[in-house]
Amino acid sequence: MVHRTFLGILKEFAQVSNEIIEKLNEEIVWMKGHHKRCIAAKTVDTTMSVAGTAVFIGAVITAPFQGCQIS
């Protein structure tokens, strides 16, 4: 049976903890990038919705002048 010392176990714990922290930091970087992409997509979606609404309102307002009937 291998006798493990307290310092050996402590060094192993520190090494494993550092590996876990390193992986978590990588995940944080990925999450921040994903969050930025989500914000960009949401901004584009909002802009397109506003533009579509403006086009619709413009079409409704100008319909009588174009001789179109809205049913």
C-alpha positions in Angstrom: 0.0 0.0 0.0 1.3 3.4 -0.9 1.6 5.8 2.0 0.6 9.3 1.0 1.7 12.2 3.1 -0.4 15.2 3.9 1.8 17.4 1.8 1.5 15.0 -1.1 -2.2 15.0 -0.9 -2.3 18.8 -0.5 -0.1 19.3 -3.6 -2.4 16.9 -5.6 -5.4 18.8 -4.4 -3.9 22.1 -5.4 -3.0 20.7 -8.9 -6.5 19.4 -9.5 -8.0 22.6 -8.2 -5.9 24.7 -10.6 -6.9 22.5 -13.5 -10.6 23.0 -12.6 -10.1 26.7 -12.3 -8.4 26.8 -15.7 -11.3 24.9 -17.3 -13.8 27.2 -15.6 -12.0 30.3 -16.9 -12.1 28.9 -20.4 -15.9 28.4 -20.0 -16.2 32.0 -18.8 -14.5 33.3 -21.9 -16.8 31.2 -24.1 -19.9 32.4 -22.2 -18.9 36.1 -22.5 -18.4 35.6 -26.3 -21.8 33.8 -26.5 -23.4 36.6 -24.6 -22.0 39.2 -27.0 -23.3 37.2 -29.9 -26.8 37.0 -28.3 -26.9 40.7 -27.7 -25.9 41.4 -31.3 -28.7 39.0 -32.6 -31.2 40.6 -30.3 -30.2 44.1 -31.6 -30.6 43.0 -35.2 -34.0 41.5 -34.4 -35.2 44.6 -32.7 -34.0 46.8 -35.6 -35.7 44.6 -38.1 -39.0 44.7 -36.1 -38.9 48.4 -35.9 -38.1 48.8 -39.6 -40.9 46.4 -40.6 -43.4 48.3 -38.4 -42.3 51.5 -40.0 -42.8 50.1 -43.5 -46.2 48.8 -42.6 -47.3 52.1 -41.1 -46.0 53.9 -44.1 -47.8 51.5 -46.5 -51.1 52.0 -44.6 -50.7 55.8 -44.6 -49.9 56.0 -48.3 -52.4 53.4 -49.4 -55.3 55.9 -50.0 -53.0 58.0 -52.2 -52.0 55.0 -54.2 -55.5 54.0 -55.0 -55.2 50.7 -53.0 -58.0 49.3 -50.9 -57.2 47.8 -47.5 -59.6 45.0 -46.7 
